[in-house]
Amino acid sequence: GEMTASAYSSHKELKFALDYENHLSVLPLRVDDTYPPEPPGGPDHKYDKKNLARKYILSVFKPCVVFLDCREKSERDIAAEIAKSLQKRKVAKDGSS
């Protein structure tokens, strides 16, 4: 979630998720031992003087949001887990299987 100059950064994705939290759900992927992520920020940061990235992470990755642990998994296993999670959400949303 570090704030950068990129219009396609994870920071922008988190801001979008927060702006539209009533219309979408987030599936966090834990890829590092530090969780939730702790992006750099503060007065000396080039783009994130107010440490907004960390605030967005804490707002989107609420304690009730379950992450998918991707550490030590292959890309194929991660993709399968994501597909399984999306299928569960679809079933829960519309009751279909």
N, C-alpha and C positions, 0 to 999 in steps of 0.2 A: 503494500500500500504506500510506498514512498512517493511523495509528490515530486514530479519531474517536469520537464518541459514537454514531454510527450502527451499528445491528445489521447493516446491509447494505453496509458499506464494503468497499473492495478489500482492506483489512487483514484483515477477517474471512474473505474469500474465500481469501486466501493462507494463513491459519491452517488453514482447512478442507483446502486442497490439501496442506498439509504433514502434517496429521493423517491423511489418507487417501491418501498418496502411493503406496501399494501397490495402490490400487483405481481410481485415475484418473490421467489425464495432463493436463498443462497446455500450452496453446498461448499463449505470451506474444505480445502485440501491441505492437510498437515504434511509438509514435505521436509520440515526441519525440526530439531528438538525444541527450539524456542517456539512456544505457542501460547497465546496468539502472537503473530509477528510483531516485532518492535522496530518499526521503520525509524530512520534518523529524522530529526527535526529540531527546531529551536532557533534562537536568534542568529546563530551562525550558519544555518542551512540556507542554501541559495534560493530555494523555492518555498520551503515550509517553515517560515519564521514562527508561526503560531502553533506548530505541532498538530495540525489538523489531521494528518494521516493517522496518527495513533488514536485520535478521538473517533475517526471514522471506523477504524478497526474495532474498537470497543463497542461502538454503536451497532455495527453489523454482526459481529461475532459475539452475540449475547451468550450468557451462560447456558441458555436453553437450546442454542443452535449446536447440533452435533456435527463434529468434523469427521472427515474421512481420513484415516491415518494411512498416508501413502509412503511412509518411510519403509525402506527395504522391500518395496513391491516393484514389479516390472511395469512398464507402460501398459502392457496388455492387461495385467491384473487391475491396475488403476482404472482403465477404461471399462472393464467389466463391472467394477464396483460402482462407478458413476452411472452406468446404464441401469444397474439394479436399483440404485437409489432413485433415479428418475422414474423408473417403472413403478416403484412403491408410491411415489408422490402422485403419479397419474391415477393409480388405483384408489388411493385415499381421496383424491379430489372428485373423481366422477363415479367411483364404485365399480368400475369395469375391471376386467382382468386381462 
